[in-house]
Amino acid sequence: MIAPPDRTPLPREFFDRPVLDVAPDLLGRILVRTTPDGPIAVRLTEVEAYDGPNDPGSHAYRGPTARNEVMFGPPGHVYVYFTYGMWHCMNLVCGPEGRASAVLLRAGEVIEGVEPARKRRLSARSDKELAKGPARLATALDVDRALNGTDACASGATPLRMLAGVPVGSDQVRSGPRTGVAGEGGNGDVHPWRFWVANDPTVSPYRVHVPRRRSS
């Protein structure tokens, strides 16, 4: 018999660790988004680690800015950014305050609130695609910059919360190069910091970085 997922909220201490310890440990955990249509819960199946000043792929590599300031704050908070003028992506801040490391939530399985997630992801061909990719995950959960800085470890009512779920065994965790990261940060030999659940159908396909061309 498969044990039901643990609904205990993850404590702040869970996130107050090195990002490369937190990232694979987030697989199988549950992210709950409270919406007017009811809660939407996602079991995380794919993440990427970003290690601030030690990582040329990180938004915080060159120091604090108005955009990334949440990454320098306390662990367990949500960092949401807007990309390509179209999509939002969400991260969970890790490590000690001031360290600026975070885990990008790349993909997951919607296990609760499928109907409201479908309304936000009308282009999804199946429920397995509802949160298959970081922008899709944020869209399915109705996450945008208004939630930037949300404390996912806060007691009481909060729009986003991480639950213990069922951690994935180490034998089922795979790692490799991060998706769409340019330069040294995309080198899988140096930064094999994308982690996913082996053979899970909700994991997004790997794509190398392709420089954007400016229109003439």
N, CA, C and O of each residue as an XYZ file, in Angstrom:
864
protein
N       0.851     -1.203      0.000
C       0.000      0.000      0.000
C       0.879      1.242      0.000
O       1.846      1.330      0.757
N       0.533      2.206     -0.860
C       1.290      3.454     -0.932
C       0.829      4.389      0.174
O      -0.366      4.643      0.327
N       1.768      4.891      0.933
C       1.440      5.783      2.039
C       0.905      7.110      1.506
O       1.410      7.610      0.501
N      -0.109      7.694      2.157
C      -0.609      9.000      1.729
C       0.438     10.074      1.981
O       1.261      9.934      2.886
N       0.420     11.134      1.200
C       1.423     12.186      1.406
C       1.262     12.864      2.753
O       0.150     13.080      3.235
N       2.390     13.191      3.345
C       2.424     13.883      4.628
C       2.048     15.345      4.405
O       2.697     16.041      3.625
N       1.007     15.809      5.081
C       0.525     17.194      4.903
C       1.171     18.157      5.899
O       0.730     19.300      6.015
N       2.196     17.722      6.613
C       2.879     18.600      7.561
C       3.643     19.695      6.811
O       4.396     19.382      5.889
N       3.472     20.969      7.178
C       4.239     22.039      6.514
C       5.739     21.871      6.740
O       6.171     21.494      7.829
N       6.517     22.149      5.719
C       7.970     22.113      5.868
C       8.422     23.310      6.708
O       7.989     24.434      6.456
N       9.282     23.087      7.699
C       9.749     24.198      8.538
C      10.815     25.016      7.817
O      11.390     24.575      6.821
N      11.065     26.196      8.329
C      12.075     27.058      7.727
C      13.455     26.413      7.731
O      14.273     26.666      6.847
N      13.704     25.576      8.736
C      15.003     24.906      8.826
C      15.274     24.026      7.606
O      16.428     23.807      7.238
N      14.221     23.529      6.987
C      14.384     22.711      5.783
C      15.104     23.497      4.696
O      15.954     22.958      3.988
N      14.757     24.775      4.568
C      15.319     25.625      3.514
C      16.626     26.296      3.929
O      17.370     26.788      3.081
N      16.902     26.317      5.217
C      18.111     26.980      5.702
C      19.295     26.008      5.642
O      19.940     25.719      6.650
N      19.554     25.519      4.436
C      20.626     24.569      4.152
C      21.237     24.918      2.802
O      20.658     25.715      2.064
N      22.386     24.348      2.456
C      22.944     24.593      1.121
C      21.957     24.208      0.028
O      21.246     23.210      0.142
N      21.923     25.001     -1.020
C      20.928     24.816     -2.075
C      21.042     23.444     -2.740
O      20.036     22.891     -3.183
N      22.259     22.886     -2.815
C      22.420     21.577     -3.444
C      21.937     20.441     -2.545
O      21.791     19.311     -3.010
N      21.690     20.719     -1.279
C      21.035     19.753     -0.398
C      19.512     19.898     -0.499
O      18.783     18.906     -0.514
N      19.051     21.129     -0.568
C      17.608     21.374     -0.603
C      16.985     20.922     -1.921
O      15.927     20.293     -1.918
N      17.628     21.233     -3.047
C      17.013     21.002     -4.353
C      16.537     19.564     -4.560
O      15.351     19.368     -4.824
N      17.411     18.535     -4.452
C      16.913     17.174     -4.668
C      15.925     16.730     -3.598
O      15.084     15.864     -3.843
N      16.027     17.324     -2.407
C      15.131     16.960     -1.306
C      13.729     17.540     -1.506
O      12.799     17.146     -0.801
N      13.564     18.456     -2.442
C      12.234     19.000     -2.740
C      11.414     18.060     -3.626
O      10.194     18.203     -3.706
N      12.059     17.109     -4.285
C      11.329     16.185     -5.148
C      10.386     15.321     -4.305
O      10.792     14.724     -3.308
N       9.134     15.267     -4.722
C       8.115     14.547     -3.974
C       7.399     15.386     -2.937
O       6.377     14.964     -2.396
N       7.916     16.560     -2.654
C       7.249     17.480     -1.725
C       6.053     18.124     -2.437
O       5.954     18.087     -3.664
N       5.156     18.709     -1.653
C       3.911     19.233     -2.206
C       3.820     20.738     -1.999
O       3.963     21.231     -0.880
N       3.583     21.452     -3.074
C       3.349     22.892     -3.036
C       1.847     23.133     -3.151
O       1.207     22.662     -4.091
N       1.290     23.867     -2.193
C      -0.142     24.163     -2.190
C      -0.360     25.655     -2.419
O       0.204     26.503     -1.727
N      -1.187     25.943     -3.400
C      -1.572     27.326     -3.708
C      -3.034     27.506     -3.341
O      -3.900     26.792     -3.847
N      -3.308     28.458     -2.463
C      -4.677     28.779     -2.084
C      -5.244     29.800     -3.064
O      -4.665     30.871     -3.244
N      -6.372     29.477     -3.700
C      -7.003     30.369     -4.670
C      -8.481     30.523     -4.329
O      -9.012     29.736     -3.545
N      -9.158     31.521     -4.902
C     -10.604     31.651     -4.684
C     -11.385     30.435     -5.171
O     -12.493     30.180     -4.701
N     -10.807     29.676     -6.120
C     -11.458     28.462     -6.629
C     -11.139     27.228     -5.797
O     -11.564     26.124     -6.137
N     -10.399     27.405     -4.718
C      -9.998     26.270     -3.899
C      -8.511     26.016     -4.013
O      -7.848     26.631     -4.849
N      -7.969     25.131     -3.200
C      -6.533     24.854     -3.226
C      -6.118     24.064     -4.458
O      -6.864     23.215     -4.947
N      -4.913     24.354     -4.956
C      -4.286     23.575     -6.015
C      -2.971     23.055     -5.453
O      -2.148     23.827     -4.961
N      -2.781     21.756     -5.529
C      -1.572     21.141     -4.963
C      -0.772     20.457     -6.057
O      -1.324     19.750     -6.901
N       0.540     20.678     -6.033
C       1.449     20.091     -7.021
C       2.528     19.291     -6.309
O       3.178     19.794     -5.392
N       2.721     18.043     -6.730
C       3.839     17.225     -6.254
C       5.039     17.522     -7.142
O       4.985     17.278     -8.348
N       6.104     18.035     -6.578
C       7.249     18.470     -7.368
C       8.020     17.276     -7.936
O       8.329     16.321     -7.223
N       8.324     17.353     -9.233
C       9.046     16.274     -9.912
C      10.323     16.745    -10.591
O      11.115     15.920    -11.046
N      10.542     18.058    -10.670
C      11.737     18.581    -11.343
C      12.077     19.956    -10.784
O      11.204     20.813    -10.646
N      13.356     20.162    -10.463
C      13.811     21.431     -9.905
C      15.207     21.740    -10.445
O      15.867     20.876    -11.021
N      15.647     22.988    -10.249
C      17.020     23.387    -10.576
C      17.574     24.246     -9.455
O      16.874     25.109     -8.924
N      18.827     24.013     -9.095
C      19.499     24.785     -8.056
C      20.284     25.936     -8.665
O      20.899     25.793     -9.722
N      20.258     27.096     -7.977
C      21.023     28.279     -8.390
C      21.726     28.827     -7.158
O      21.087     29.162     -6.160
N      23.062     28.914     -7.239
C      23.880     29.162     -6.051
C      24.518     30.544     -6.014
O      25.714     30.671     -5.755
N      23.735     31.565     -6.269
C      24.137     32.941     -6.060
C      25.503     33.321     -6.581
O      25.761     33.156     -7.773
N      26.412     33.836     -5.719
C      27.706     34.357     -6.165
C      28.650     33.296     -6.724
O      29.632     33.631     -7.386
N      28.364     32.025     -6.466
C      29.197     30.942     -6.996
C      28.694     30.386     -8.321
O      29.220     29.392     -8.823
N      27.674     31.028     -8.887
C      26.963     30.432    -10.006
C      26.673     31.462    -11.097
O      25.803     32.313    -10.914
N      27.384     31.406    -12.229
C      27.140     32.382    -13.300
C      25.763     32.260    -13.929
O      25.350     33.149    -14.673
N      25.043     31.181    -13.649
C      23.683     31.049    -14.158
C      22.636     31.672    -13.269
O      21.464     31.721    -13.641
N      23.031     32.153    -12.092
C      22.077     32.689    -11.119
C      21.776     34.157    -11.369
O      22.644     34.911    -11.809
N      20.544     34.559    -11.087
C      20.170     35.971    -11.175
C      20.938     36.814    -10.161
O      21.059     38.028    -10.324
N      21.457     36.169     -9.111
C      22.148     36.903     -8.051
C      23.662     36.866     -8.200
O      24.379     37.274     -7.287
N      24.155     36.391     -9.319
C      25.597     36.225     -9.505
C      26.351     37.544     -9.359
O      27.456     37.569     -8.817
N      25.775     38.619     -9.830
C      26.450     39.922     -9.792
C      25.971     40.806     -8.641
O      26.246     42.006     -8.624
N      25.265     40.224     -7.691
C      24.855     40.986     -6.527
C      23.385     41.353     -6.531
O      22.659     41.020     -7.468
N      22.940     42.045     -5.481
C      21.524     42.374     -5.337
C      21.051     43.449     -6.310
O      21.779     44.387     -6.635
N      19.817     43.286     -6.762
C      19.134     44.268     -7.600
C      17.686     44.356     -7.125
O      17.261     43.582     -6.267
N      16.933     45.299     -7.682
C      15.514     45.401     -7.331
C      14.775     44.122     -7.712
O      13.819     43.724     -7.046
N      15.227     43.481     -8.792
C      14.554     42.265     -9.261
C      14.791     41.075     -8.335
O      13.860     40.323     -8.046
N      16.034     40.897     -7.864
C      16.377     39.664     -7.156
C      16.483     39.824     -5.644
O      16.957     38.908     -4.972
N      16.063     40.942     -5.093
C      16.309     41.214     -3.678
C      15.724     40.151     -2.750
O      16.259     39.926     -1.665
N      14.637     39.497     -3.154
C      14.047     38.458     -2.306
C      15.027     37.303     -2.093
O      15.007     36.658     -1.045
N      15.889     37.039     -3.090
C      16.858     35.953     -2.970
C      17.844     36.184     -1.827
O      18.420     35.227     -1.308
N      18.043     37.421     -1.435
C      18.981     37.753     -0.367
C      18.303     37.768      1.004
O      18.949     38.027      2.019
N      17.011     37.492      1.028
C      16.267     37.510      2.275
C      16.252     36.160      2.972
O      17.063     35.289      2.658
N      15.336     35.979      3.916
C      15.289     34.745      4.702
C      14.926     33.531      3.849
O      14.238     33.673      2.838
N      15.376     32.352      4.237
C      15.009     31.139      3.506
C      13.524     30.829      3.650
O      12.872     31.256      4.603
N      13.007     30.077      2.684
C      11.606     29.690      2.718
C      10.663     30.681      2.071
O       9.450     30.474      2.073
N      11.206     31.763      1.513
C      10.379     32.739      0.814
C      10.370     32.441     -0.693
O      11.254     31.762     -1.214
N       9.359     32.960     -1.363
C       9.152     32.699     -2.788
C       9.725     33.839     -3.618
O       9.410     35.007     -3.389
N      10.558     33.494     -4.574
C      11.102     34.463     -5.536
C      10.444     34.205     -6.881
O      10.614     33.141     -7.475
N       9.690     35.190     -7.355
C       8.994     35.081     -8.637
C       9.590     36.094     -9.605
O       9.734     37.270     -9.271
N       9.933     35.637    -10.801
C      10.431     36.560    -11.815
C       9.639     36.415    -13.104
O       9.006     35.390    -13.357
N       9.691     37.462    -13.907
C       8.986     37.545    -15.186
C      10.021     37.409    -16.291
O      11.047     38.089    -16.263
N       9.767     36.539    -17.264
C      10.770     36.256    -18.285
C      10.185     36.325    -19.685
O       9.015     36.007    -19.898
N      11.006     36.742    -20.633
C      10.634     36.838    -22.049
C       9.398     37.715    -22.279
O       8.746     37.613    -23.318
N       9.080     38.570    -21.313
C       7.922     39.441    -21.458
C       6.611     38.696    -21.509
O       5.603     39.250    -21.949
N       6.602     37.425    -21.060
C       5.403     36.600    -21.202
C       5.078     35.751    -19.973
O       3.909     35.598    -19.618
N       6.118     35.192    -19.314
C       5.887     34.132    -18.340
C       6.464     34.456    -16.970
O       7.437     35.199    -16.838
N       5.839     33.879    -15.965
C       6.379     33.935    -14.611
C       6.973     32.582    -14.245
O       6.499     31.542    -14.701
N       8.016     32.606    -13.417
C       8.620     31.396    -12.884
C       8.832     31.609    -11.390
O       9.071     32.730    -10.942
N       8.742     30.526    -10.624
C       8.868     30.682     -9.169
C       9.997     29.832     -8.606
O      10.302     28.747     -9.103
N      10.601     30.362     -7.557
C      11.730     29.740     -6.870
C      11.478     29.767     -5.371
O      10.655     30.541     -4.879
N      12.198     28.911     -4.650
C      12.188     28.939     -3.201
C      13.591     29.288     -2.710
O      14.565     28.628     -3.071
N      13.684     30.324     -1.891
C      14.968     30.819     -1.401
C      15.532     29.851     -0.360
O      14.801     29.343      0.491
N      16.845     29.601     -0.440
C      17.518     28.647      0.448
C      18.715     29.292      1.137
O      19.133     30.399      0.798
N      19.247     28.570      2.106
C      20.477     28.998      2.756
C      20.281     30.160      3.702
O      19.157     30.633      3.872
N      21.356     30.634      4.326
C      21.258     31.727      5.286
C      20.908     33.049      4.609
O      21.222     33.271      3.439
N      20.261     33.907      5.361
C      19.903     35.234      4.837
C      21.160     35.951      4.361
O      22.187     35.953      5.040
N      21.061     36.563      3.177
C      22.179     37.261      2.575
C      22.975     36.419      1.600
O      23.852     36.941      0.911
N      22.686     35.116      1.525
C      23.468     34.204      0.684
C      22.943     34.133     -0.758
O      23.719     33.845     -1.670
N      21.665     34.384     -0.984
C      21.055     34.493     -2.317
C      21.108     33.228     -3.160
O      21.453     33.292     -4.340
N      20.777     32.090     -2.586
C      20.614     30.874     -3.382
C      19.136     30.515     -3.419
O      18.377     30.880     -2.521
N      18.730     29.795     -4.467
C      17.310     29.475     -4.631
C      17.141     28.264     -5.530
O      18.038     27.906     -6.293
N      15.967     27.634     -5.428
C      15.619     26.483     -6.253
C      14.466     26.859     -7.159
O      13.399     27.252     -6.688
N      14.680     26.738     -8.467
C      13.625     26.956     -9.450
C      12.729     25.722     -9.486
O      13.220     24.600     -9.607
N      11.427     25.924     -9.382
C      10.466     24.824     -9.465
C      10.105     24.620    -10.929
O       9.370     25.417    -11.511
N      10.626     23.547    -11.523
C      10.504     23.349    -12.960
C       9.260     22.579    -13.389
O       8.698     22.865    -14.446
N       8.821     21.612    -12.593
C       7.694     20.800    -13.043
C       7.104     20.024    -11.883
O       7.737     19.854    -10.840
N       5.867     19.552    -12.085
C       5.222     18.751    -11.061
C       3.921     18.142    -11.556
O       3.475     18.391    -12.676
N       3.336     17.347    -10.694
C       2.063     16.685    -10.970
C       0.971     17.347    -10.138
O       1.080     17.415     -8.913
N      -0.069     17.829    -10.786
C      -1.200     18.412    -10.057
C      -1.988     17.270     -9.425
O      -2.555     16.436    -10.131
N      -2.022     17.235     -8.101
C      -2.685     16.147     -7.390
C      -3.966     16.596     -6.694
O      -4.711     15.769     -6.167
N      -4.220     17.885     -6.691
C      -5.431     18.434     -6.087
C      -5.748     19.739     -6.811
O      -4.845     20.500     -7.159
N      -7.035     19.990     -7.034
C      -7.419     21.210     -7.736
C      -7.167     21.133     -9.228
O      -6.792     22.128     -9.849
N      -7.371     19.959     -9.808
C      -7.118     19.782    -11.242
C      -8.011     20.693    -12.084
O      -7.554     21.274    -13.069
N      -9.264     20.815    -11.706
C     -10.194     21.618    -12.506
C      -9.782     23.092    -12.593
O      -9.717     23.626    -13.700
N      -9.501     23.770    -11.474
C      -9.045     25.164    -11.612
C      -7.705     25.281    -12.340
O      -7.454     26.278    -13.016
N      -6.839     24.265    -12.205
C      -5.577     24.291    -12.952
C      -5.850     24.180    -14.450
O      -5.203     24.861    -15.246
N      -6.791     23.339    -14.838
C      -7.137     23.197    -16.257
C      -7.652     24.508    -16.842
O      -7.365     24.832    -17.994
N      -8.409     25.260    -16.050
C      -8.949     26.538    -16.533
C      -7.832     27.522    -16.858
O      -7.987     28.374    -17.733
N      -6.725     27.410    -16.166
C      -5.603     28.317    -16.397
C      -4.642     27.783    -17.458
O      -3.820     28.529    -17.990
N      -4.749     26.504    -17.760
C      -3.841     25.876    -18.725
C      -4.643     25.199    -19.834
O      -4.577     23.985    -20.025
N      -5.402     26.024    -20.557
C      -6.306     25.503    -21.587
C      -5.559     24.811    -22.723
O      -6.138     23.973    -23.415
N      -4.291     25.144    -22.927
C      -3.535     24.528    -24.024
C      -2.956     23.161    -23.652
O      -2.417     22.472    -24.518
N      -3.056     22.757    -22.393
C      -2.516     21.466    -21.972
C      -3.284     20.335    -22.638
O      -4.514     20.306    -22.584
N      -2.573     19.402    -23.267
C      -3.215     18.292    -23.955
C      -3.638     17.175    -23.012
O      -4.467     16.338    -23.369
N      -3.072     17.160    -21.813
C      -3.442     16.181    -20.793
C      -3.097     16.756    -19.434
O      -2.391     17.760    -19.336
N      -3.593     16.121    -18.391
C      -3.303     16.606    -17.043
C      -1.821     16.502    -16.704
O      -1.333     17.234    -15.844
N      -1.105     15.608    -17.364
C       0.329     15.472    -17.117
C       1.103     16.700    -17.582
O       2.234     16.921    -17.147
N       0.504     17.500    -18.461
C       1.172     18.695    -18.984
C       0.789     19.966    -18.236
O       1.299     21.038    -18.559
N      -0.084     19.875    -17.259
C      -0.564     21.075    -16.584
C       0.567     21.882    -15.959
O       0.553     23.112    -16.007
N       1.547     21.197    -15.372
C       2.671     21.886    -14.704
C       3.996     21.354    -15.202
O       4.951     21.248    -14.433
N       4.068     21.017    -16.485
C       5.262     20.417    -17.090
C       6.144     21.514    -17.676
O       6.112     21.773    -18.879
N       6.931     22.155    -16.817
C       7.764     23.293    -17.201
C       7.529     24.424    -16.219
O       6.425     24.545    -15.688
N       8.530     25.260    -15.957
C       8.404     26.276    -14.905
C       7.325     27.316    -15.158
O       6.626     27.707    -14.223
N       7.169     27.775    -16.400
C       6.131     28.754    -16.702
C       4.749     28.119    -16.618
O       3.800     28.750    -16.151
N       4.633     26.872    -17.068
C       3.360     26.163    -16.986
C       2.966     25.931    -15.532
O       1.798     26.072    -15.169
N       3.941     25.575    -14.703
C       3.664     25.366    -13.283
C       3.140     26.645    -12.648
O       2.143     26.618    -11.926
N       3.803     27.762    -12.913
C       3.362     29.039    -12.345
C       1.986     29.431    -12.859
O       1.165     29.947    -12.102
N       1.726     29.189    -14.143
C       0.423     29.518    -14.723
C      -0.674     28.668    -14.106
O      -1.729     29.187    -13.742
N      -0.436     27.356    -13.983
C      -1.432     26.457    -13.404
C      -1.792     26.866    -11.984
O      -2.932     26.689    -11.555
N      -0.817     27.415    -11.245
C      -1.024     27.815     -9.851
C      -1.418     29.282     -9.706
O      -1.596     29.773     -8.592
N      -1.554     29.979    -10.828
C      -1.908     31.404    -10.798
C      -0.893     32.197     -9.972
O      -1.259     32.968     -9.084
N       0.382     31.992    -10.284
C       1.471     32.677     -9.594
C       2.033     33.777    -10.481
O       2.370     33.534    -11.640
N       2.133     34.985     -9.941
C       2.750     36.092    -10.662
C       3.557     36.929     -9.674
O       3.739     36.538     -8.521
N       4.036     38.078    -10.131
C       4.926     38.883     -9.284
C       4.236     39.389     -8.016
O       4.913     39.787     -7.068
N       2.903     39.380     -7.984
C       2.206     39.799     -6.769
C       2.535     38.881     -5.597
O       2.385     39.276     -4.440
N       2.984     37.651     -5.887
C       3.338     36.701     -4.835
C       4.828     36.689     -4.541
O       5.278     35.913     -3.697
N       5.604     37.529     -5.215
C       7.029     37.619     -4.944
C       7.250     38.020     -3.489
O       6.684     39.006     -3.016
N       8.080     37.250     -2.781
C       8.346     37.539     -1.384
C       7.437     36.813     -0.406
O       7.608     36.952      0.805
N       6.469     36.036     -0.905
C       5.580     35.288     -0.021
C       6.378     34.320      0.854
O       7.301     33.657      0.381
N       6.018     34.250      2.109
C       6.670     33.334      3.042
C       5.953     31.993      2.999
O       4.845     31.867      3.521
N       6.575     30.988      2.381
C       5.956     29.664      2.254
C       6.033     28.865      3.543
O       5.516     27.750      3.611
N       6.676     29.424      4.571
C       6.781     28.753      5.865
C       5.980     29.471      6.948
O       6.054     29.100      8.119
N       5.226     30.483      6.572
C       4.491     31.272      7.553
C       3.395     30.434      8.202
O       2.801     29.567      7.561
N       3.133     30.704      9.484
C       2.020     30.050     10.156
C       0.731     30.783      9.793
O       0.758     31.959      9.430
N      -0.388     30.087      9.891
C      -1.654     30.703      9.548
C      -1.890     30.704      8.052
O      -1.261     29.955      7.304
N      -2.810     31.559      7.628
C      -3.194     31.611      6.221
C      -2.069     32.193      5.376
O      -1.501     33.231      5.716
N      -1.754     31.525      4.278
C      -0.737     31.999      3.339
C      -1.092     31.474      1.954
O      -1.585     30.351      1.840
N      -0.859     32.249      0.897
C      -1.259     31.800     -0.444
C      -0.422     30.671     -1.007
O      -0.860     29.996     -1.939
N       0.777     30.441     -0.469
C       1.657     29.374     -0.930
C       2.282     28.693      0.281
O       2.767     29.354      1.199
N       2.262     27.363      0.271
C       2.854     26.631      1.386
C       3.455     25.323      0.877
O       2.888     24.662      0.007
N       4.610     24.962      1.433
C       5.250     23.702      1.099
C       4.940     22.667      2.180
O       5.087     22.936      3.372
N       4.505     21.469      1.744
C       4.202     20.366      2.651
C       5.215     19.243      2.461
O       5.868     19.154      1.421
N       5.339     18.394      3.464
C       6.354     17.351      3.466
C       6.174     16.350      2.330
O       7.161     15.904      1.746
N       4.928     15.989      2.005
C       4.683     15.047      0.912
C       5.335     13.699      1.168
O       5.383     13.225      2.303
N       5.843     13.080      0.089
C       6.570     11.806      0.182
C       7.909     12.000     -0.523
O       7.954     11.974     -1.753
N       8.994     12.192      0.213
C      10.298     12.413     -0.430
C      10.663     11.263     -1.360
O      10.351     10.102     -1.093
N      11.325     11.607     -2.447
C      11.725     10.618     -3.442
C      13.026      9.951     -2.998
O      13.950     10.633     -2.554
N      13.106      8.638     -3.113
C      14.319      7.923     -2.757
C      15.472      8.324     -3.649
O      15.273      8.642     -4.822
N      16.678      8.312     -3.103
C      17.854      8.755     -3.857
C      18.077      7.935     -5.121
O      18.661      8.432     -6.084
N      17.616      6.683     -5.132
C      17.793      5.845     -6.317
C      16.898      6.264     -7.468
O      17.084      5.815     -8.598
N      15.913      7.137     -7.182
C      15.003      7.616     -8.214
C      15.304      9.050     -8.652
O      14.615      9.598     -9.513
N      16.322      9.649     -8.064
C      16.683     11.031     -8.402
C      17.751     11.032     -9.491
O      18.759     10.335     -9.381
N      17.527     11.813    -10.534
C      18.497     11.973    -11.607
C      18.974     13.424    -11.617
O      18.269     14.312    -11.136
N      20.168     13.671    -12.163
C      20.690     15.036    -12.247
C      21.373     15.238    -13.587
O      21.808     14.278    -14.223
N      21.466     16.500    -14.015
C      22.096     16.821    -15.280
C      22.160     18.319    -15.464
O      21.868     19.064    -14.528
N      22.537     18.787    -16.657
C      22.662     20.220    -16.914
C      21.322     20.926    -16.816
O      20.273     20.348    -17.100
N      21.378     22.177    -16.411
C      20.158     22.967    -16.314
C      19.656     23.360    -17.703
O      20.434     23.482    -18.649
N      18.364     23.551    -17.802
C      17.725     23.810    -19.078
C      17.854     25.279    -19.482
O      17.559     26.174    -18.690
N      18.295     25.522    -20.715
C      18.291     26.867    -21.270
C      19.248     27.843    -20.627
O      19.078     29.053    -20.776
N      20.262     27.350    -19.909
C      21.231     28.239    -19.252
C      22.452     28.386    -20.150
O      22.988     27.398    -20.651
N      22.885     29.619    -20.347
C      23.995     29.896    -21.267
C      25.346     29.795    -20.566
O      25.426     29.823    -19.338
N      26.408     29.677    -21.367
C      27.776     29.765    -20.878
C      28.138     28.695    -19.874
O      27.611     27.584    -19.906
N      29.057     29.050    -18.972
C      29.543     28.102    -17.979
C      28.417     27.570    -17.101
O      28.446     26.417    -16.670
N      27.424     28.420    -16.840
C      26.311     28.001    -15.989
C      25.514     26.858    -16.576
O      24.818     26.150    -15.848
N      25.604     26.665    -17.894
C      24.893     25.583    -18.544
C      25.729     24.335    -18.732
O      25.262     23.356    -19.315
N      26.960     24.360    -18.245
C      27.862     23.218    -18.394
C      27.490     22.143    -17.374
O      27.659     22.333    -16.170
N      26.982     21.011    -17.869
C      26.541     19.955    -16.969
C      27.662     19.287    -16.211
O      27.421     18.677    -15.169
N      28.895     19.388    -16.712
C      30.032     18.827    -15.986
C      30.366     19.663    -14.758
O      30.827     19.141    -13.742
N      30.127     20.971    -14.867
C      30.427     21.885    -13.761
C      29.202     22.104    -12.884
O      29.309     22.153    -11.658
N      28.051     22.235    -13.509
C      26.817     22.521    -12.780
C      25.719     21.521    -13.185
O      24.785     21.899    -13.892
N      25.814     20.279    -12.759
C      24.741     19.309    -13.030
C      23.610     19.483    -12.011
O      23.291     18.569    -11.250
N      23.019     20.671    -12.018
C      22.167     21.096    -10.914
C      20.679     21.083    -11.236
O      19.880     21.717    -10.548
N      20.319     20.366    -12.274
C      18.901     20.073    -12.528
C      18.641     18.675    -11.959
O      19.381     17.732    -12.240
N      17.579     18.558    -11.157
C      17.252     17.291    -10.515
C      15.811     16.920    -10.871
O      14.925     17.774    -10.890
N      15.594     15.634    -11.153
C      14.245     15.214    -11.521
C      13.995     13.779    -11.078
O      14.918     13.030    -10.756
N      12.701     13.420    -11.075
C      12.291     12.065    -10.716
C      12.385     11.192    -11.966
O      11.785     11.501    -12.995
N      13.135     10.110    -11.866
C      13.350      9.235    -13.019
C      12.035      8.710    -13.581
O      11.168      8.236    -12.847
N      11.908      8.808    -14.912
C      10.781      8.228    -15.650
C       9.425      8.832    -15.290
O       8.388      8.228    -15.566
N       9.422     10.002    -14.685
C       8.141     10.629    -14.359
C       7.617     11.386    -15.579
O       8.354     12.186    -16.155
N       6.376     11.159    -15.985
C       5.861     11.775    -17.211
C       5.612     13.275    -17.121
O       5.361     13.919    -18.140
N       5.679     13.842    -15.918
C       5.461     15.285    -15.795
C       6.745     16.096    -15.896
O       6.698     17.326    -15.908
N       7.892     15.425    -15.969
C       9.181     16.126    -16.084
C       9.287     16.761    -17.471
O       8.916     16.143    -18.469
N       9.790     17.988    -17.532
C       9.871     18.713    -18.802
C      11.062     18.232    -19.627
O      12.041     17.744    -19.062
N      10.998     18.361    -20.948
C      12.131     17.946    -21.795
C      13.317     18.886    -21.629
O      13.144     20.089    -21.435
N      14.522     18.329    -21.706
C      15.729     19.148    -21.600
C      15.952     19.918    -22.900
O      15.819     19.366    -23.993
N      16.292     21.190    -22.768
C      16.594     22.029    -23.935
C      17.855     22.825    -23.651
O      17.990     23.418    -22.581
N      18.784     22.841    -24.611
C      19.984     23.653    -24.465
C      19.620     25.110    -24.681
O      18.571     25.426    -25.242
N      20.503     25.998    -24.226
C      20.272     27.412    -24.412
C      20.438     27.802    -25.877
O      21.408     27.412    -26.526
N      19.487     28.570    -26.389
C      19.562     29.113    -27.744
C      19.476     30.629    -27.644
O      18.443     31.152    -27.225
N      20.542     31.358    -28.020
C      20.508     32.827    -27.913
C      19.342     33.409    -28.706
O      19.057     32.982    -29.825
N      18.678     34.389    -28.106
C      17.566     35.040    -28.789
C      18.113     36.033    -29.813
O      19.066     36.764    -29.545
N      17.502     36.042    -30.967
C      17.905     36.982    -32.011
C      17.004     38.200    -31.995
O      15.782     38.098    -31.888
N      17.644     39.356    -32.105
C      16.854     40.580    -32.177
C      16.266     40.723    -33.565
O      16.921     40.466    -34.575
N      15.014     41.140    -33.582
C      14.372     41.332    -34.877
C      14.965     42.533    -35.574
O      15.297     43.527    -34.927
N      15.103     42.457    -36.882
C      15.708     43.560    -37.641
C      14.690     44.670    -37.861
O      15.008     45.686    -38.480
